[in-house]
């Protein structure tokens, strides 16, 4: 097993919280400023050059001045993602027994549920212009025990180096997506963003919030963030969690790992990818970890224009990894406008199909659509036969990452059929008749990832802002014919939820195609009428509108992704850490 190095950024600081005796290099960046006043460009560049060699304290002072110019506090006072049930919670709790409001915890549903999301520190006052993606990672866990008919709730921040540093200085310090607006955003992107991590003993791979998703592999549990290395976490048997640190898996990783690796449960492998702006050698990188966390392959590849898209997710089949090169792209020109990633309708969405086990970008076969499209999440992909592969993914033809309330960029499920022999791709928009409705956060039974699943699920909403009014179930044809929306559970007026997460029934073996809906869909709901939070579990098979079991919970803000750790996986995780502790104790006594 590779030696693992963890990075938390907890290093010696001076009285202001900055690292002592750090040297800083010159800021490097370039842009093409078309259609802007030359004089304004000269003024901004003069400021950047004048401050570029200054101390971190001077850069921070300049950054705080730009916060004032951007009017962050005034903007945030009306920020959709800081109000209502999007608002962050202030406390961390453990060992709270949830009341069962109705129903009974079903047999076969023993384990730990984890929901992650952004949770900025409320007492810091939100001085920086905020985007939903910017908050510190925060977990809500449920230890579920059918025999005891009990659900124990725990919650708290992920103690990243970023979080610990901001707690230490007592204010918002690092930059986020919300600040990338206009020329002030350009100045932050070129000067402040690359330099501030060093003040906390961090770098660009360890400064992330670990706020987006969760995955377990080879006994290790990781919190994931788009632009960072994985952040290792540790669970207790009661679902209480501990932050360990960012890890490069013993020096094996040197590139961001995006939020949605895929586990091949048959082989025990984890396939992953990442993307990175400003790297002249690669826009993307994908790889495979064996069942013992050894790196099997690690392949850089370049996009057609040399820049990455928002490649938040990808997909696998039994034979291929599928890399997404979508139309929501990084653009130096748009960076001047404060829109680092924006929809480029002149760039058609592309898919790179890489043979699993390949070590060369030359092995990738690229497929290009005849439309621009942004894909944030894939549902599943599978081999139909030797030459045909089908992918289900949810896309938008008008995505805007700065659309604060998601009004104008609804997502819909698409089916893509790739012919490896001819190099052609055909696509179908599955829910074209449901205009104005957004379907997002798709998933299948985890044992069916990379192979055909008869059913898939997603959230459904009249909005595109990351919360849902119901759960959609899709019937999926293996050869791409006759697929469509099957059933929708609607919660009723004023009741919203986050991502519906599929929980497999541990009593049912997933060897049969009919097992694709053998399980439950867990959602964390908020009732706007009663201002109450609930955890509700629905039957994935019957899609009955009445939950199998429903718990009353403390307020749980809308967040990003959830993850189910079944009892067998929890036991493997506990065993790993038991062995780790034994070895560590032995080392201390030597």
N, C-alpha and C positions, 0 to 999 in steps of 0.2 A: 504494500500500500504506500503511495507517495507520502512523503513528509508534508504536512500541511502547515502553512504559515497564515496567521490571521492578522488583520490590520484593523485597529479601532481608532487610531489617531490620538490616543491619550498620551501625550508627551508633555515635557516640561514647558511651561509658558511664563511670560512675564506678567506684570500686574494687570495689564490690559487684556490678557488672554491670548497674546500672540506668541508664536514660537520664537525662542531666542536665537540670535546669531544665524538667521537664515539669509542666504544670498539669492537674489532673484535675477532671472535672465531677461533679455529684451523681449517684449511682446511682438509677435509676428502675425500679420494678418493682411489681407488684401480685399478690395471690393471694387466693383464697377458701379459708379454712382450716376446712372443715367437719369436725366429729367430732374435733377436737383440743382439748387443754387450753388455755383462754384464757391462763392464766398463762404457760405455756411459749411461746405465740406472742408475748406481750408481752416476755418475756425475750429471745427471738431477735431480734425487731424492734428492741429497745433496743440490742442489740449492733451490729446492722447500721447503725442511725442514728449510733451513737457512733463507728463506724469509717469511715463513708462518706466523710467529708471528710479522712481521714487520708492520710499519704503512702503511696506505693507500698510502701515498706519495711514500714510498719505493716500494710498489707493482706496482704503476703506473710507476715509473722509470724503474723497471725491465721489465714491459710490453712494454714500449717504446723501450727498448733495443732489445726485441724480435722482435718488428716491424722492426727494422733496420736489424736484422739477416734474417728475412723473405723477405726483399727487397720489402716491400709493394709498395712504390712509383714507382719503376721500373716495377713491375708486373702490377700495375694499369695503367701505361702509354699505355699498349697494351690490357687492359681489355675490352673485347667485350661489357660488360654491363656498361661501362663508355664512350663509343664512339658512334658517329652517333646519331641516335634518341633515343638511350638508355641513353645518357648523361643527367645529371640532369639539371633542369632549376634553375635560380638564383633568380627570382622575384616572388612576390605574387601580384596578380591583382584582382580587383573586378569591376563589372559593365560594362564589355566590351560587346558591342553589336556586335554579329557576323554577317558578311555579308552573305546573301543567294546567293550562286553561281548558283544554279539551283533548280527548283521544288518549292514545297510549303509545309509548315508544315501541316500535316493532322489533321483533327478534331479527337478528341478522344485521342490526345497525349499531354495533358497538365500535367505538373509536373516538377520535378527536377531530372536530371540525374547526378549521382555521379560516377566518376572514381578515384580509388585509386591506389597507387603504391609507390615504393621506390624512394626517392629523397635525396641522401646524400647532405650535405652542401658543395657547390663547393669551397668556399673560404677556407675551412679547408684543402684542398690539397690532400685528399685521402691518408693519410700516412699509413693507415692500409690496409692490403690485403683484397680486397673487393669481396663479393659475391652478386649477384643480390638481394638476400633476406635481405640484411643487411641495406639498406637505410632507412632514416626516412620516416614515412608516409606523403603523400602529396596528397591533393584532387584537382580534377578539377570538377567543377560543371557547369551545364547548366540549367538555368531556362527557360523552353520552354512554349510558349504561342501561341497556334494556332490562336486565335482571333486577336491578335496583329501582328501575323506573325513575332515573335521576339524570339531570343535565346540570353540570357545574360550569359556571361562566368565569372566565378570567380575561383581563384586558391590560394593555400597556404599550408604551412606545418601544420600538426596536432601537436599541442603544448603539446606533452607528456612531462613527467618529464625527460626522456632521451634527448629529443630534447632541452629543456630549459637548461639543465645542460651543454650540449656540446656547445650551444650558449654562455653560461656564461664563460666557460673556453677557448673558442675560438679555439677548435681543436677537432678531433676525440678522444674520451675517452673510450667508451665502446667497448667490444669485439663482434665479429660477426662470422658467419659461415666461411667466407673467410679465417680466421686466423687459422682454425683447420687443419693445415698441418704439418705433421712430429712431431718430439719431441718438437719443439717450440710450436706447436699447443697443444700438450699434456700438457705442462707446463701452457699455458694460460687457458686451460679447467679446470685444477685442482686447480689453484691458483688465477688467475686474474678474470675469469668469475664469480665465486661465490661471490667474495669480492667487486668488484667495485660498484655494485648497492647501497651498503650501503653508499658510499661516496656521493651519490646524494639524500639520504633520501628515496631510493626506495628498493624494494625487487624483488625476482625472478618473482613475479606475476604482477609487475607494471613497470618493466624495458623495456618492449617491445616497438616496434616501431609503432604499430597500422597501419601497412602499407599494409595489405593483402586483406581485404574484408570489405563489409558494409552490415548491415542488420537493419531493423526497426521492432520493436515489441512493442505493447502496448503504442504507442506514443513515444517511446524512439528510438533514432538513435545511432547505435554503429559502431565504427571502430574496426576491429578485427585483431588480430595477433596470430600466432600459439601457442605461449608459454605464453600468458598473460591473464589477465582478460579483459573483454570488456572495450573499451574506449568510454565514452559517448560524443556525439557531438550534437550541436544545429544548426538548420537551421532557417534562416529568410524567409519571404515570397518571397524574391528576390533571394534565393539560396545562400546567403552569409552564411558562417558557422563559428561557434565558438567552441573551444575546452573546454570541461568540465573536464574530468578526468577519470582515470580507476575506475571502480565500481565493488564492490562485491555484488551488489543488496541487500544492507542492511544486510550484513553478511551471505548471503545465499550461496555464492560461495567461495570455497577454493582451486580451481584446475584450471589449464589453460582451456580456452575455445577456441577450434580450429576455423578455419576461415569460416566454412560453416554450421552454424545452419540451420535448416529447419523450415519454417513456414507452419503450417497446417491452411490454410485460412478458412476452414469450422469450425474448433473448436477454432481458435484464439490462439492455442498453439504454442510455440517455443520449438523444440527439439534440443538438442546440445550435444556435446561430447568434450573430450579433451584427450591428452596423455602426459605422463611425464616420463622421464628417471630418474633412481635412487630412485624411490619410492618402498620400499620393499612390500607394501601392494597392489599396483595397477599399471598396465600399462596404463589403460584407465579409464575414468569415463564419464558416460552419464546421462542426465537428461531431465526434462520437466518443462517449465515455463507456467503457466496458462495465460489466457488473461489479467490478472491484475498483471503479473510479479511475482506471488507467486510460489515458487518452489514446484512441485508436487512429484517428485522423483529425486534421485541423487544416482547413483549406481556405485560403483567401481568394476572393474574386472581385472583379471590378464591374461596375455597371456600364451602360452604354455611354453615359455622359460624364462618367468619372465621379459622380456624387451619389450618396445613398438616398433612399426613400425612407419614410417612416416604416421600417420593416419590423413592426411590433411582434408579429407572429410568423410561423412557418408551418409546414406540414410534413408528414412522412407517410410512406407506404412500406410494404415489405421489401421493396427493391430500391426506393428512391427517397431522397430528401428534396423538398420543394421550397426554394427560396423565392421570396416575393420582392420584386422590384417595381413598386407601384408608382402612381402619378403624384402622390404627396411627397415632394422632393425637397432636399436641401438645395438652397440656391444662394450664392454670394450676393447676387443682385438684390434678391428679396430681403437679405439680411439687413441691407440699408434701410428697408422699410420696417425692420423689426419683425420679419416673418421668416425665420430661419428655415422652416418647413412649410411649404404651401402647395396648393393644388396646381400642377402644371398640365393644363389640358392639351398641350401639344406633345406630351410624353405618354404614349400608351402604356398601360399596365403590362408588365412582363413577368414571366415565371421561369426560374431556372431549375430544371430537373436534374439532380446530381445523383449518380449511382451510389448507393450506400457502400462505404468502404473505399471510395475513390479518394485519392490524394492529389488530384490535379484539377484545376479550374477548366482545363481543356476538355474534361469529360462531361461537362455540363451541357445539356441541350436546352436552348432558350426558346420560349414560345411567347408570342406577342399578340395582345388583343387588338381589336380595331377600335377600341374606345379607351378614354382615360378612366381610371378607376383606382380608388384607394381601398385597401383591405386592412382592417385593423385586427380581425380575428378569423381564424379558420375553424371549421367545424370538424372536418375529417377528410382523409384521402385514402384511396385504396386501388389495388390493381384489379382491373376487370379481366384482363388476359395478358399475354406476353407483350402486347404492343399498346394496350390502352390503359390509361390511368384517369380516375375521376377525382376531382377536388370539390368539396363544398366549402365556401367561405362567404363571409358577410362583407359587402362592399358599399361604397358611396361614390357617386359620380360628381359630388360637389362638396367634398370634405374640407373643413377649415379648422385647424387646430386652435385658432384664436376665437372661434365662435363660442362665446362663453356659456351660452345656454343650449347649444346644439339644435337651434330651431331650424336651420337651413341645410342640415346634412344628415338626413335619415339614412340608416343602413338597411340593406335587404340581403337575403341569402341568394347566392349565385351558385350555379353548377358549371364547372369547367371540365371538359372532356379533352384529354391530350392523346394524340396519336403519335407514338414514338417512331413509327415507321415512316409516316408522311411529314412529320413536323408541324402538323396543323392542330389548332385548338378551336373548339366550338364552345359557346357559352349560352346559358339560359338564366334569366332573372326569374327566380322561383315565385316570388310574391309580387309580381308587377301590378296586380289588380288592387293591392293594399297600399295605394299611394298615400303618403302622409303618415304612415305607420313605420316605426323603426324596429327592426329585429336585430338584437346584438347580444354579445357574450355567448356565442354558441358552444355546444359541447356534446360529446357522446359518452356512453359508458366507457370508463378509462381502459378496460381490457380490450376494447375494440379500436383503440387508436392505431391508425396505420393499416387497418383491414376493414372490410365492409361491415357497417352497422346498419341495421334495418331502420333505426330511429335516431333522430337527433333532436336537440332541445335548445331553446334560447329565451331570453327575455323579450317582451313585446311592449311597446310604449308609443303614445302619440308624440313623445318628445325624443330628442336624441342626446339627452344630457346625462346618461349613465344610470338612470333609475327607470323602473318598469312598473307597469300596471297589471302585468300578468305573465304567464309562461306559455310558450308555444312549443308544440310537439310536431315534428315533421316526419312523414313517411318517406323513406329513401329507397329508390330502386337501384339494384346492384349494377345494372347496365346503363343507368342514366335515363330510363324512360318511365314515365308515370309517377315521378316524385312530386311532392307538394305538401302544403300545410295540412296537418291532420286534425289537431285539436288545440284549443286555447283555453286556459284557465284565466278568467278575469277576476281580480280581487274585489272590485267594487270601488265606487267613487271615494277618492281621498286616501286610498291605501296604495302605497308604493313599496318597491323592494329593490335590492341590489341584484347581483348576478344569481340566477338559479344554478345550484351546484348538484350534479348527479352523484348520488351515493349508492353504490352497488349493494344488492342484497347478498350478504356473505354466505347465505345458505344455498345460493343458486350458482352452479358452475357456469362460467361464461364461454363454454365450448360451442354452444348452439347459437345460431343466428337469432333465434327467438328470445335469447337472454338479453338482447340489446336494450330492453326497457325494464329489466328485472331489477328494480330498485326504487329510489325515492329522489325527489327534488327538494332540496332545502333552500329556503330563502329567509333573509332577515328583512322584516317588513316594518314600515312606519305608518301608523294611522294618523293622518293630519287632524281628524276630528277629535280624537281623544289624546293626541300628543303622546302616544304610547308605542313602544317597540315590541315586536313579537318575533319569535323564531317559529316558522311554520314548515311542516314537512308534508309534501303531497306525493301521492302514488304516481310514479312515472308510467305505470302500465294502464291504470284506469283513468288517469287524469281527472279524477273526481275533484270538484271545486271545494269540497270540504277537506281540510288537512287531516292526515292520519294522526298527527299530534301537533299541538300548538303550545308554545311556552310564552309567558310574559317575561320580558327582559329589560335590563337597564337601557337607556337610549343608546342606540348603535347607529352612528351616522352612515349615510350611503357611502360605499367604498368601491374598491376595484374587484379583486378576484378572491374566490374562496377555494379551499382545498380540503379533501377528506383523507384523513389518515386512518385506515382500517386497523383493527386490533392487531392483526399479524404484522403489519408494517410498524406499528408502534412498538411492539415487542422487539423487533429487529433493531429499531432505533435505540431503545433502552439498553439492549445487549451491547451495541457498539460503544455507547458511552460508559457502560460498566467496565468494559475491557480497557477503554481509554483511561479511565480513572485508576484502574489497577496498575497499568503500565506507568502512569504519571506518578503514582504514589511510590512505586518501586524506584523510579529515577531519583526521587527526592531523598530516599534513604541511602542511596549509594554514595 
